[in-house]
Amino acid sequence: MEEQWQADRARLRKLRQAHPTWSQRKLAQETKRSVTWVKKWRKRLDEADPGDQEVLKSRSRRPKEAGSPIEAPVVERILAIRDNPPINRSPGPLAIKYFLHKQEKEDPLNCYLPTSTSTIWRILDEHQRIYRPKPPEPEPLPLAEPMEIWQIDFKDVTIVRRPQETDTQQHFVETLNIVDTGPSILVDNPARLDFNAETTIRTLTTVLQTVGCPRQITFDRDTRFMASASTGDFPAPFVRFLACLGIKPNICPPQRSDLNCYVERYNKTYKYETIFICRPETYEQVIDMNLDEKYYYNYHRPNQARSCGNQPPRLAFPSLPTLPPVPEMVDPDRWLETVDGELFTRRVNAAGTVQVDKYKYYIGRAYHGRTVVLQVDVANKQFNVELAKKPLKTIPIKGLEHGRMTFDEYLEFICKQAVSVWRLYLRKQRRYLPLAV
């Protein structure tokens, strides 16, 4: 780079000698440099001898003279102003500079006084007058019992296209990674081309029917888990599905991936030790890769988790407790217990209705534009509507079955709800998509 710069400067000097009347803009066009660069180097070349080759070299930006040292009496006075401020607040570098030069007139030290606030700040920092809070120490999550709490998350694997489709119709192959937080075992890693609200429930159902139901499942706010037809604060079909099976849904707050750390850590391992090594190109290759990965991760790869002690998870935990199976009969309204007493705010539209999940409830046209509060009353299976902190009316909750059904019937029932909610969610997203420019 320095050689190219010297060549450009030599060309500028040659042009100046051949065309002394050329303007700075003309010289910039010929040298393909900026006008500021031409102005700077034209002055420097005009002041030097025409045959001087040293002038073409870059100069060091290091100061030619060292700055004046700050003597001890000045440092003591700066610290005294900080410790015993002449004003009713702790002075900063700018205020200290003002009082420092003011005291110099009244009681001269005959020393060099700093004129830069950064120098004063550095002195305060060196003498521990700047408060620097210690970074918070990480608090590890408490160890759970084996096969009690699962964490799930999606992970992109590769892009493929289905048979008899064009190259423009490509699909992501994703895996639903399920990791147990106790022994850090990879419970399962099923892959699909079409993960959505419905297929996520069906995929997890297959795992639950094979392994059993844990006490709790933790997941982030992915749209496949949390998609809702309304504002998103009402339980989505996936959340209702877990609650009806007696599994506690634990939803991570926004931007808190650390609360889903076990599966997030596995995703990193899966990415660098499996995907980047195998480089699958088809869906079938992903399926085979995941089968090998599950066995290798659980039985051969040493795990540095606190529970494993640098052993593979299944060697550290050769026997695991048997989980309760999927119930034969399901109460499809059991999920209401998870929102008992919760409040949901909605604004009444021009038709006098509010929307909760995919259902609309009539409040009254007279309340158009007003915000009402709906409180869930599980005992009576209704919403208690309040306006301005006063009871307004009660509305029965729609979409309830008021009876038990077999698990297979319930699975089809909740999947239909997931399809309906997912379509409404996608329609709402398209409505707010930015227009192409």
Long-range contacts (C-beta under 8 A, 24 or more apart in sequence): 2-57, 2-58, 5-58, 6-56, 6-57, 8-33, 9-41, 9-45, 9-55, 9-56, 10-56, 12-38, 12-41, 12-42, 12-45, 13-45, 13-50, 13-56, 16-42, 16-45, 16-46, 17-50, 68-112, 69-112, 70-112, 70-114, 70-119, 70-123, 71-109, 71-111, 71-112, 73-109, 73-111, 74-100, 74-109, 74-111, 74-112, 74-113, 74-114, 75-123, 75-127, 77-103, 77-109, 78-120, 78-123, 78-124, 79-123, 79-124, 79-127, 79-129, 82-124, 82-129, 83-129, 92-117, 93-117, 93-118, 93-120, 93-121, 93-124, 96-120, 96-124, 140-306, 141-181, 141-259, 141-261, 143-181, 143-182, 143-306, 143-307, 144-181, 144-182, 145-182, 145-321, 146-180, 146-182, 146-183, 146-185, 146-317, 146-320, 146-321, 147-180, 147-182, 147-185, 147-187, 147-211, 147-212, 147-214, 147-320, 147-321, 147-323, 148-180, 148-181, 148-182, 148-214, 148-215, 148-216, 149-180, 149-181, 149-182, 149-214, 149-215, 149-216, 149-217, 149-218, 149-250, 150-178, 150-179, 150-180, 150-181, 150-187, 150-214, 150-216, 150-217, 150-218, 151-178, 151-179, 151-181, 151-217, 151-218, 151-219, 151-260, 151-261, 151-262, 151-263, 152-176, 152-177, 152-178, 152-179, 152-204, 152-217, 152-218, 152-219, 152-263, 153-177, 153-219, 153-220, 153-222, 153-260, 153-263, 153-264, 153-267, 154-195, 154-222, 154-224, 155-267, 155-270, 155-271, 157-191, 157-275, 157-280, 157-286, 158-275, 158-279, 158-280, 158-281, 158-286, 160-193, 160-281, 160-282, 160-283, 162-193, 173-280, 173-283, 173-286, 175-270, 175-286, 175-290, 176-200, 176-203, 176-204, 177-263, 177-266, 177-267, 177-270, 178-204, 178-207, 178-263, 179-262, 179-263, 179-266, 180-214, 180-262, 181-218, 181-262, 182-307, 182-317, 183-305, 183-307, 183-308, 183-313, 183-314, 183-316, 183-317, 183-320, 184-262, 184-266, 184-303, 184-305, 184-307, 184-308, 184-313, 185-298, 185-313, 185-314, 185-317, 185-320, 186-266, 186-293, 186-294, 186-297, 186-298, 186-313, 187-211, 188-294, 189-270, 189-290, 189-293, 189-294, 190-290, 191-283, 191-286, 191-287, 191-290, 193-283, 195-224, 196-224, 196-418, 196-422, 197-223, 197-224, 197-227, 197-236, 197-237, 197-238, 197-418, 197-419, 197-421, 197-422, 197-425, 198-415, 198-418, 198-419, 198-422, 200-224, 200-225, 200-238, 201-237, 201-238, 201-241, 201-411, 201-414, 201-415, 201-418, 202-411, 202-415, 205-326, 205-411, 208-245, 208-326, 209-325, 209-326, 211-323, 212-322, 212-323, 212-324, 212-325, 212-326, 213-245, 213-246, 213-247, 213-323, 213-324, 213-325, 213-326, 214-247, 214-323, 215-247, 215-248, 216-247, 216-248, 216-249, 216-250, 217-242, 217-247, 217-248, 217-249, 217-250, 218-250, 218-251, 218-252, 218-259, 218-260, 219-249, 219-250, 219-251, 219-252, 219-260, 220-251, 220-252, 220-257, 220-260, 221-251, 221-252, 221-254, 223-425, 225-251, 226-251, 227-421, 227-422, 227-425, 228-357, 228-421, 228-425, 229-355, 229-357, 229-358, 229-420, 229-421, 229-424, 229-425, 229-428, 230-346, 230-355, 230-356, 230-357, 230-358, 231-346, 233-344, 234-339, 234-344, 234-356, 234-357, 235-335, 235-338, 235-339, 236-421, 237-414, 237-415, 237-417, 237-418, 237-421, 238-418, 239-335, 239-338, 240-335, 240-414, 240-417, 241-414, 243-334, 243-335, 243-337, 243-338, 244-330, 244-331, 244-332, 244-334, 244-335, 244-410, 244-414, 245-326, 245-327, 245-330, 246-324, 246-327, 246-334, 249-338, 266-297, 269-297, 273-301, 326-407, 327-407, 328-406, 328-407, 329-404, 329-405, 329-406, 329-407, 330-404, 330-405, 330-406, 330-407, 330-410, 331-404, 332-400, 332-401, 332-403, 332-404, 332-405, 332-410, 332-413, 332-414, 333-381, 333-400, 333-401, 333-402, 336-376, 336-378, 336-381, 336-397, 336-400, 337-378, 339-376, 339-378, 340-376, 340-377, 340-378, 341-375, 341-376, 341-377, 341-378, 342-375, 342-376, 343-373, 343-374, 343-375, 344-373, 344-374, 344-375, 344-376, 345-371, 345-372, 345-373, 345-374, 346-371, 346-372, 346-374, 347-371, 347-372, 348-372, 356-383, 357-399, 357-421, 358-399, 358-417, 358-420, 358-421, 358-424, 359-398, 359-399, 361-395, 361-398, 362-395, 363-392, 363-393
